[in-house]
């Protein structure tokens, strides 16, 4: 019985994490950012050029996605690169890109 309780707690944590990630991804601009990223690592400058809004606006949305665990960052000199941080989230984004972003695999 005790191991079932531990499994449920673990699953509950995963459900909470998934819920936070999906809430963060639900904004139209953030979905657009995720369509640009896909399974690649992309610099902030390239995201700004692809999405077509100000760098400060993009940076705010990237920070939300990073804070909710959707994205990870890597710094290289004065450039910051973003990528999807979790393989499960990457699966969701891959499906979303196929359905909504007009990208073929």
C-alpha positions as CSV (number, residue, x, y, z in Angstrom):
1,X,0.0,0.0,0.0
2,X,2.8,2.4,0.9
3,X,4.5,2.0,-2.6
4,X,1.2,2.9,-4.3
5,X,1.1,6.1,-2.2
6,X,4.6,7.0,-3.3
7,X,3.7,6.3,-6.9
8,X,0.6,8.5,-6.7
9,X,2.6,11.4,-5.1
10,X,5.2,11.0,-7.9
11,X,2.6,11.1,-10.5
12,X,0.9,14.1,-8.9
13,X,4.2,16.0,-9.1
14,X,4.4,15.1,-12.8
15,X,0.8,16.3,-13.3
16,X,1.5,19.6,-11.6
17,X,4.6,20.1,-13.6
18,X,2.7,19.3,-16.9
19,X,0.0,21.7,-15.8
20,X,2.4,24.6,-15.1
21,X,4.2,23.9,-18.5
22,X,1.0,23.9,-20.5
23,X,-0.3,27.1,-18.8
24,X,3.0,28.8,-19.7
25,X,2.8,27.5,-23.3
26,X,-0.8,28.6,-23.8
27,X,0.0,32.2,-24.7
28,X,-0.1,32.8,-28.5
29,X,3.3,34.5,-28.6
30,X,4.9,31.7,-26.5
31,X,3.4,29.1,-28.8
32,X,4.9,31.0,-31.7
33,X,8.3,30.9,-30.0
34,X,8.0,27.2,-29.4
35,X,7.1,26.7,-33.1
36,X,10.4,28.5,-33.9
37,X,12.4,26.4,-31.5
38,X,11.1,23.0,-32.2
39,X,13.9,20.6,-31.3
40,X,16.7,23.1,-32.0
41,X,18.7,25.5,-29.9
42,X,18.1,29.0,-31.1
43,X,19.5,32.4,-30.1
44,X,17.3,35.1,-28.7
45,X,18.2,37.3,-31.7
46,X,17.1,34.6,-34.1
47,X,13.9,34.1,-32.2
48,X,13.2,37.9,-32.3
49,X,13.8,37.9,-36.1
50,X,11.5,34.8,-36.6
51,X,8.7,35.9,-34.4
52,X,8.7,39.6,-35.3
53,X,8.3,41.5,-32.1
54,X,10.6,43.5,-29.8
55,X,13.5,41.8,-28.0
56,X,12.2,43.0,-24.6
57,X,8.8,41.4,-25.3
58,X,10.4,38.1,-26.5
59,X,12.7,38.1,-23.4
60,X,9.8,38.5,-21.1
61,X,8.0,35.5,-22.6
62,X,11.2,33.4,-22.7
63,X,11.7,34.1,-19.0
64,X,8.2,32.8,-18.3
65,X,8.9,29.6,-20.3
66,X,12.2,29.2,-18.6
67,X,10.8,29.8,-15.1
68,X,8.1,27.2,-15.6
69,X,10.7,24.6,-16.7
70,X,9.7,24.6,-20.4
71,X,13.0,26.0,-21.7
72,X,16.6,25.9,-20.8
73,X,19.3,28.4,-21.6
74,X,23.0,28.4,-22.6
75,X,25.2,31.5,-22.7
76,X,28.0,31.8,-25.3
77,X,29.8,35.1,-25.0
78,X,27.1,37.7,-25.4
79,X,24.5,35.4,-26.9
80,X,21.8,33.4,-25.1
81,X,20.5,30.3,-26.6
82,X,17.2,28.6,-25.7
83,X,16.0,25.0,-26.1
84,X,13.2,22.9,-24.8
85,X,14.4,21.4,-21.6
86,X,12.3,18.3,-21.1
87,X,11.9,15.4,-23.6
88,X,8.2,15.0,-22.7
89,X,7.6,18.6,-23.4
90,X,9.5,18.2,-26.7
91,X,7.0,15.5,-27.7
92,X,4.1,17.8,-27.0
93,X,5.8,20.6,-29.0
94,X,6.5,18.3,-31.8
95,X,2.9,17.3,-32.0
96,X,1.8,20.9,-31.7
97,X,4.1,21.9,-34.5
98,X,2.7,19.2,-36.8
99,X,-0.9,20.2,-36.0
100,X,-0.7,24.0,-35.7
101,X,2.6,25.4,-37.0
102,X,2.6,24.1,-40.6
103,X,5.9,22.2,-40.3
104,X,6.4,18.7,-41.6
105,X,8.8,16.5,-39.8
